[in-house]
Amino acid sequence: MSNTQSPETPGTGIACGTSQIVGCRFSLHPMSDSFVSLINEAFEKVDTSKTWRFTDDVSTLVRGREEHVFDVVKAMVLHATKTGVHVVLTATFSVGCPGDSDGDTFMAEDNIRLNEPNVKNLKQYVSSQFALYPMGDPDYMETIMDQVELAKNHGTLNKSVHYASGLHGDIHDVFNTLEDVFNNAKKSNSAHIVMTVNMSINSPSHKSEEN
Ligand SMILES: Cc1ncc(C[n+]2csc(CCO)c2C)c(N)n1
C-alpha cells in the first residue's frame, strides 16, 4: 500500500503531514584541528538553494525534495573529505514525519541536482552503517530485510552488525544505495520512515580496502 495519501499514522490518530518532504539532520566531524574551516568551506562550495537549511553548533538540517537532500549531504561529505582528512558523518533521514510541513514550498523545485555536476568525478572510498526504522509498520522486519536485499543487489552491502547493516565502496555507489533503500522503504505500510547513517571516510583503518 502506498502511504502518500494517508491522513494519519496508522493506529495512532496522529495527523501526518501530507507532503513527502524529506529531511536530513547531519553532522560532519573532521578529525583535524582545522575542523571549523573544513566545515565552513564545505558549506561555501555546496549549493543548498533547493533546500530549506538551518545550521547550528551541533548539526545541520536540510529539507526538501528527496533528490536535493541526498545531493546536498553527499556533496558536503565529498568537499570535506577531498582534502584527505578523516571525517565522520552522522545523519538521520526522515520522511512522513507527522506535522512536518516547514519548508513545504521547496517541494515545488525541479528535480535537477545542483551539486552532482561538481562532485560526480570525485572518487572516495567510504565505509558506513545504516539502520531503517519504518515507524508504525507491524511488518517492519520484512520491510527492513527487503531493503537489505536491495542493498545486496547494489553490490555495496558489507557485513551486517547488531542494529545496522554495513555499506561500503565508492561514495557514489553507497549514496545511490542509501537513496534507493530509503525510497523503496516508503512503499511499505509505514507512513513515516527514519533512516540513520554513520559513515567513516579516509580512516586509517581503511588502508587495505580503498583500492
Ligand atoms: C554538517 C554540520 N553542521 C553543523 C555542525 C556543527 N559545527 C561544528 S563546528 C562548526 C563550524 C563553526 O561554527 C559547526 C557548524 C557540524 N559539525 N556539521
The ligand as an ORCA input file, in Angstrom:
! r2SCAN-3c Opt
* xyz 1 1
  C      27.071     19.471      8.828
  C      27.387     20.094     10.154
  N      26.657     21.151     10.555
  C      26.925     21.744     11.748
  C      27.923     21.269     12.537
  C      28.242     21.940     13.870
  N      29.517     22.637     13.780
  C      30.623     22.198     14.403
  S      31.965     23.145     14.039
  C      31.073     24.163     13.036
  C      31.696     25.327     12.321
  C      31.873     26.500     13.228
  O      30.668     27.043     13.582
  C      29.748     23.775     13.020
  C      28.718     24.491     12.243
  C      28.666     20.149     12.090
  N      29.678     19.603     12.801
  N      28.376     19.583     10.897
*
